């Protein structure tokens, strides 16, 4: 058949550079990370090595195993491949990071990669030396502090933490809640109201606050995700003095900086979490359905099981398609360090978050059902994945909030959002 248009051979596929990175990461995860899962799941979480990302899974590795994974990641270039070239990275951007994260999420044991919060690229030259570069070198850890007891899904209107100018510094008072990794963080990126009249329209500022500063304290929050070791924390600020030198970006630009982090490094990552988990879970379920015999037949011969596998397959492909579009558009239009995030990327990030959490959760529920009792055993990754994906429907903004944000965009922008 002769076509009347010149279709690219790479239509609906990743660029060859990212395909190569994806294959490399998959091979390393298969050979180095998955074989360590049993050791990790039976390890003492109190001895967990820092810097392995937001696992939300109880467990730990001996230091020598973690060091070996870190060395492999660095030697292959995966450790910094997603960072900007000007900061010593590979320059593969948001889509490159998503592709690698997909493969990393196939295992409970995660290959270490550098985590640099997007707002830190707005650092001044002096701040880069104290915060950005140490984070890139993994000498310091950070935590993002926006959520409050009364300001979870609506921080712009409901945020109570205040920063008031006093002399040559700011005085910070208030509290934050569900702050992941606050116990290990060297500093926090704290959002506080500096102009109650403007709020999210120029009245919220981001501050770099050292965790050991006088007046900063934390308390653990016990959640079902990590019952053996606290993962999330309250953070309290009691007359904490923050110098002007620790204002990140411009005074009043903090809300937009926070939106950059929230869209790309929280909501979009729920897509890579779901696609990575479901990729491996579907592989496992297909193998199990073919070998498990009940009443003289493999499970794979039963229509009920076939339909569940089909549902998971469709969810996986759909989540990936939405997430890839979001990541690719972010690379094309995200203004790093300028506090500008195009609305269409935020909408797509909300979509990736919604389908990653919601559809990911319903699919891992089907995977657990296919495995039956075996799927509930803690030696298997399935129950741990179940908790991670169920949390994806709440953390970073609930399903309902994402629907509200998407609906707002649909009503505001109309057909330009969905016309091909």
Secondary structure as GFF3:
##gff-version 3
##sequence-region A 1 420
A	DSSP	alpha_helix	16	28	.	.	.	ID=ss1
A	DSSP	pi_helix	29	33	.	.	.	ID=ss2
A	DSSP	three_ten_helix	34	36	.	.	.	ID=ss3
A	DSSP	alpha_helix	37	41	.	.	.	ID=ss4
A	DSSP	three_ten_helix	45	47	.	.	.	ID=ss5
A	DSSP	alpha_helix	63	76	.	.	.	ID=ss6
A	DSSP	three_ten_helix	85	87	.	.	.	ID=ss7
A	DSSP	alpha_helix	93	104	.	.	.	ID=ss8
A	DSSP	three_ten_helix	118	122	.	.	.	ID=ss9
A	DSSP	alpha_helix	125	127	.	.	.	ID=ss10
A	DSSP	pi_helix	128	132	.	.	.	ID=ss11
A	DSSP	alpha_helix	133	136	.	.	.	ID=ss12
A	DSSP	beta_strand	142	145	.	.	.	ID=ss13
A	DSSP	alpha_helix	155	158	.	.	.	ID=ss14
A	DSSP	beta_strand	162	166	.	.	.	ID=ss15
A	DSSP	beta_strand	169	180	.	.	.	ID=ss16
A	DSSP	beta_strand	187	193	.	.	.	ID=ss17
A	DSSP	three_ten_helix	199	201	.	.	.	ID=ss18
A	DSSP	beta_strand	204	210	.	.	.	ID=ss19
A	DSSP	beta_strand	216	221	.	.	.	ID=ss20
A	DSSP	three_ten_helix	224	226	.	.	.	ID=ss21
A	DSSP	beta_strand	232	243	.	.	.	ID=ss22
A	DSSP	three_ten_helix	244	246	.	.	.	ID=ss23
A	DSSP	beta_strand	247	248	.	.	.	ID=ss24
A	DSSP	alpha_helix	254	262	.	.	.	ID=ss25
A	DSSP	pi_helix	263	267	.	.	.	ID=ss26
A	DSSP	alpha_helix	268	291	.	.	.	ID=ss27
A	DSSP	beta_strand	293	294	.	.	.	ID=ss28
A	DSSP	beta_strand	297	298	.	.	.	ID=ss29
A	DSSP	three_ten_helix	299	301	.	.	.	ID=ss30
A	DSSP	alpha_helix	303	333	.	.	.	ID=ss31
A	DSSP	alpha_helix	343	371	.	.	.	ID=ss32
A	DSSP	three_ten_helix	372	376	.	.	.	ID=ss33
A	DSSP	alpha_helix	382	391	.	.	.	ID=ss34
A	DSSP	alpha_helix	399	413	.	.	.	ID=ss35
A	DSSP	three_ten_helix	414	417	.	.	.	ID=ss36
###
